[in-house]
Amino acid sequence: MTTRPTPRLAPAPPAGSSPSDDPLELGTPPVGEGAPVAPGPTDAVEAPGTEPTGAPAAGSTPHYRPNAKYVLMLGLMCALPAISTDIYLPSLPEVARDLQTSATAAQLTMTAMMIGGAVGQLVIGPLSDRFGRRRPVLVGVALHVVTSVLCAVAPAILPLIGLRAAQGFFNASATVVAMAVIRDRFVGSDASRLMSRLMLVIGVAPLFAPSIGGLIAGQLGWRAVFGALGLFGVVLWFAVWLRLPETLPAHRRRTGGLRTALSGYRSLFRDRTFLGLALLPGLASAMLMSYVVASPFVLREGFGMSSLEFSLVFAVNGIGLVAGAQVNAALVQRVAPIRILRVAVPVAVVLTGTMVVLALTGAGGLLGLLVGLWASLTLVNFIPPNASALALTRHGEIAGTAAALIGAFQAGVGGLVSPLSGLLGGDALAMTAVMAGASLLGLVVLAVATPAYHRGGAWATV
């Protein structure tokens, strides 16, 4: 089975704006809907009215040249749920003490936010296809600010759990719209490169947010953490208001209500290849979340690491995550996203399988496990940008709905799988086994649900 590559879309700036007003600053003239695009890893973009040549003209400017401020804004939009989670982590024991509840109940505030985020993606995605990109994200971020303030004055644990679920729901607007905006302007390799660049911003959240949250909570109490989240939301709202143009013109919006939204999801669920690609970011998230949830117990309790040593290891692995995304961004300039997936997913199986053997036998000790973790986590970010870009390429007419389903899978699968390591014993073997299982399932999905390994399987060179 082969699929015809979808032409690259790069809509022109809104009427009345000059090229310098467009924050993406495309290096070539925009291509209209359905303009011819020559296949190939380089993804040359032809000017309207020219014949595809299969390679960029000598001396031509590159197609992909995003404005750094624009990338930063989209990255902060995507990172809003992660920041809202990570900055709050050090406050959990204090929340339990102050609200006179159990540690399990305090942890439910985290679970509630993930569930709210998954539901929010499914609801807000179709809304962004109906009303455009700007309005849903402006409303969602504004309500993030409101829920942050309400969390700061929550009198008991149950209201706090409910408010965190609501905060996750509204935060989803930023993630969904950022993904849909990327699809409105780019597909294939260019979309994958931009998503990889966003990881440079998103990857900073787990590196610094817990330290910042711990500092705020230590000086001003856990309620002040939500005040900081509200302030961040205000800054992000103004950045979106000033810098995010409307990328979905009125003539491309979907009309109708619930029935139209459901029909969009119906068409996505009928596309086996889309579902396979959309599941891959979720399985990569499951690998990452298994490490995040289990590593404090494995490394600190199992191997006796101090708090400082664990923080340093966590930071080094975070740098690996960011570095992997940046290498992928450079690689997709020369190699098609599907070909990267065809190599990255099996290598992830080998690396995580090796970690299982190391954990089972004790060979290599702590150093062997840490090297395996770093290599596996560095590879993780080769999967979501490429899989998401290819999945979105297939359904550009409902990009918001498609982005919502990808995001819901990513949050839902990661959230459901992450507790498994604890249920299996919470040791190094349990952590690595869950990571290996997620990567192996990813390989099965890629092989069965997509034509990636079929003859002529490089079916999408965009």
N, C-alpha and C positions, 0 to 999 in steps of 0.2 A: 504494500500500500504506500503510495506516495501522495504528497500534498503539495499543491502549487504554492510557492512562496507568496506571501501577501506583500503588496507594494508598500514601500515606506511612505508614511504620511508626515508632512511637515507643514501644517497649515500656516497661512500667512498671518501676520500680525493683525489685530483688530483695525477696522477702518479708522482712519484719522491718525494713526500712530506712525511714527517714522521708524526705520530699521533700528535706530539706536534706542528706541523705546522698548523694543522687545528684549526682555531679560535673558532670553536664550542665545541671542546673538548668533544666529545660524551663519555659517561661513559661506553658504551657497544660496542661490535663489530658492525660495520655497517651492516645493513640488505640490501640484494639485492632487486631488483625490484620483487615484487610479493612474497616475503618471507612470511611464515605463521605468523600471529599475532593473539594471543588469544584475543577475545573480553572481554570487561569489563572496568569499570571506571579507573582501575589502569593502563591499557594499557601497559602490560608487553611486552617487546621486546625480542624476542628470537634470539639467535645466529644462523647463517645459519647452516642448517643441523640438528637442534634439533626440537623436537616436542613441540608445544605450550602447556603450562601448565596452563595458565589462571592467573598466579600470578608470580611475580618475585621470583627467587630462593633466598633462605636464604643467606644473606650476600652479594648479588649481588649489584653492584653499580647502581645508578639510571641512567635511559636513558637520562634524560634532565639535562645537566650541562653546560650552555653556559658560554663562556668567557665574563667577565664584559666589557672589552674594545670593544668586538665585538657587544654586546648589545647596548653599548653607541653609536657606529658608526651607527648601524641600526636605533636607536632612533633619532639621529640627521638627518639622511636621511629622515625619516618620518616627522620630525618636520620642515624641511626646508620651506615648504609653510606657516606653522603657524608662524614661526619666521619672514619670509618676510612680513607677514601681520601685526602681533602684534607690531613689533618694529617700524612700520611706522604710527600706529594709532595716537599717540600724535602730529604728524607733520601735520595732515590734515588742521587745521586752518591756519598754517603758509604757507603751499603750496598754499592754495586759495589766501592768501594775496600777496604772492610773485609773483605768476603767473597771478594775477589780474583776477581771475575767481570766480565762485560761489562755495558755500559749496557742492552743489549737484554735480557739475562737479568734484570737488576734490574727493568726495566719489565714483565717477565712476572709479577712479583708483583702488579701492578695488574690485568693481564688476568685472572689466575687468580681474583682476588677478584670481578670482575664475572661471570665464568662461574659461580663458586660461588654467587653471589647469585641468578642466574637459575634455576639448578637448585634452590636452596633454596626459592625462592618456589613452584615447582611441587610440591615435596614437602610443605612445611609448610602450604600453603593447605588441602588436604584434611584434614590432621591437625587444623587448628583448627575445621573443620566437624564433626569426629568427637569431639574431646575438649574443645571449648570454647576460649575465647580466652586465658584466663589461663595455663593450664599450658604450651602451646607457647612463649609468649613468655618466661615465666620460665625455662624450660629453655634456650631459645635464647640469651638474654642471659647466663645463667650460663656457657654454653659459649663465648660471645664472650670473657668474662673469662679463661677457661682458655686459649683459643688466643692471646690477647694476651700472656699470661705466657710461653707456649711460643715465640711469635715473638721475644720479647725475649731468649731464650737460644738461638735457632737457630744451629747451628754452621756452616751452609753455605747456599748459595742454594737448592738443591733442596728441603731441608726447609722453608725459608721460603716457597717458592712453594706447596708443599702446604698449609702452615698458613694461608696467606692465602686459598687456595681454601676451606678449612674455615671460616675466619672469615667469608667472604662468605656461605657457606651458612647459618651460624647467625644472622648479622645479618639475613637475610631474614625471620626470625620476627618481628622488631619491625615491619618495614614491612608485612608481610601482615596481622598482627593489627591494627595501627592502622587500615588500610583497612577490614578486616572489621568492626571495632567501629563505625566511622562508618556503614557500611551497616546494621548491626544497629539503629541508632537513627534514621537519617535517609536520605532519598532525594532525588533531584532537586536543586532549588535550595538547600535547606538543606545537603545533603551537599556541593554545590559550594562554598557559602560557607565551610563548615568546612574543606574541603581548601585553599581559598585562604588562610584564616587560618593554616593550618599552614605555608604557604610563607614566612610572616614568620619562623618559626623555622628552617625548612629553608634558607632563603636566607642565613642568617647563616653557615652552614658554609663556603661558598667564600670568604666575605669575611674571616673571621678564622682558620679552621683552619690554612691554610698558614703564616700568620705565627706562630701559637702553636707549630705543629710545628717550624718553623725555629728559633724561640727555644729550645725544649727540646733539639733536636738540637745546636744550636750550643753550649749550655752543658753538656749531659750526655751527648750522643751519641745516635745513632739508636735504640738499644735502649730508651732512656728514653721514646721516643715511644710505644712499645707499652705501657710501664708506665702512661703517662697514659691510653691507650685502655682499659686494664684498669680503672683507677680510675673512668673515666667509666661503664664498664659496671656497676660496683658501685653507683654512685649511681643509674643508670637502673633497675637491678633493684629496689632498695628503693622507688623512686618507683612502679614498676608494682605491686609487691606491696602497697603502702599505698593507692594511688589508683585502680587500674584494677578496676572491678567486672566480674563475669562478665556479658557481654551476650548470651550464647547459652544460654538455658535448656535443660535436658536434653531436654525433649520436642521441641525443634527441631533436635537434633543428628542427623547422619547415622550410621547404624550400618553395619557391614561393614568390609571391609579394602580391598585393592588394587582389587578389582573395582568396588567402590562409587566409589572415587576416579576410576578410569578412566571410569566411566559419567558422572560429573560433567563431566569434560573433554570427553567425547563430546557431551554436550548443549550445551556452550558452542561447540564447533566446528561444530555444526549451525545455530547462530544467526548468520546472516550479519551482521545488524545489530550484535550484540554484538561480533563480531570486528572490524568496521569501527571501532566506537567504541574498542575496546581497543587497536587499532593506532595511533590518533591520538596518545596520550601517548608512544608509542615514537618516532614520527616527530618529535614536538616535541623529545624527548630527543636525537634525531639532530642536529637543528639546533643545539641547545645544545652538545652534545659536539663537534661540528665546530668551533665557535668556541673552546671550551676547549682542545682539542688543538692547533689550528692557530695561534691568536692569538699565542702567544709568538714563533713564527717569523715570522709576518706582520708584527707590529707592532715587534718588537725588531730582527730581522734585515732585514726588508724596508723598514721606515720609520725604523730607527735610534733607536728609543725606548730610553731608559735603563731600568734596573730599577725605579727609583722611579716614572717616568712610566707604565710598563706597569702597575705595581701600582695606581696611581691610576685608570687607565682600567678595569682589571679590577673595582675596587671600585665605580666609578660604574655600570658595566654590571650588577653584582650588585644595586645599589640599584634599578636599572630592573626587574630580574627580580622583586624583592620588591614594588615599587610596582605592577607590572602585576597581580600576584596579588591585592593588596588592592583595586585598582579593580574587578577581576572580582568579588570578594566583595561589594562594594557594589552592583554592577550586577545581579547575579542576584536581588536583592530585587525588581526591577522587570521584568526581562527573562528569559524562560525560557532555560535553558542551551543548548538546541538552536539557538535564534535567535542566541545569542552566537557559537556555532561557525560558523553559516552566514555570518557576517560576518568573524570573526577569521581563519579559514583562508584565504579569498581575499585578505584584506589582507596576510597573511603572504607569500603568493605575490608580490604586487605589491612589497612592501618588499624581499624577498630578490632578486627579479628586478632591481629597481633597483640593488641593490648589485653584481650581476653586471655591469651596464652600466657602473657607476662604476669597477669594478676593471678592466674590459676597456679602457675609454677613458682612464682616469686623470683623468676630469673630477671636480672637487671635491677632488682630492688626499686627504690623510690626514683632514682634517676631514669631508669628505663621507662617507668610509667609516665614520668613527666615529659620525656621526649616524645613518647607516643601520643600523649594528650596534646602537646603543642602542635605536632604534625597534623593530627586529626582535626583540631579546631581551626588551624590555618586553612585546611582544605574545605571546611564547611561552607565558607562564603564563596566558593566557586559554584555552588548549586543554586541557591535562591535567585540571584540576579538573572542567570541564564534561563532557568526554568520559568520564572515569572515573566520575563520579556517574551519568550516564545509563546507562553499561554495567552498573554494579552494580545499578541499579534493576531491570534485566530478570531478575536471577537472585538475589534475596534469600535463597532457600532454600539456596543454596550460595555464600554471600558470600565465604567464605574461599578457595574454589577459584577463583571469579571474580576476586577481588583478586590471587590468585597469578598467574593468566594475564596480567592487565594488567601487573603488576610485571615478570613475565618478559619480556613484549614490550618494556617500557620499557628494561630493562637490556640485553636482547639486541640490539634494533634499534640503540640508542644505541652499544653496544659494537662492533657490526659495521660501522656506518657511519663512526664517528669516524676510523678510519685512512685513509679514502678521500682526504681532503684531502692527506695526505702522499704517497699514491701518485700523485695527480694533479699533484704539483709543490710542494705546501706553500706556495704564494704566495697573495696576496689573491684572485685569480681562482679558484683551487682551493677555498679556504674558502667563498667566497660561492656558488660553483656547487653544492657539496654541500648548503649550507643551502637554496638555491633548489630543488634537486631533491627534498629531503625535504619541503619545504612544498608543492610541486606534487603529489607523490605523496599527501600528506595530503588535498589537495583532491579528487583522483581517488577516494580511498577514501571520503571523506565523501559524494561525489555518487553513487557506484556502489553502495556497500555499505549505505548508510542512505537512508531516504526524506527526508532533510533538504531536498532541493531539489525534491521531488515536490509536486504540488498538494496543499495541506493538509499540507505537510511539517512544520509545528510540532506533530508528533505527540506530543511529550512536553513538557508545560508544567510538569511537576514540577521 
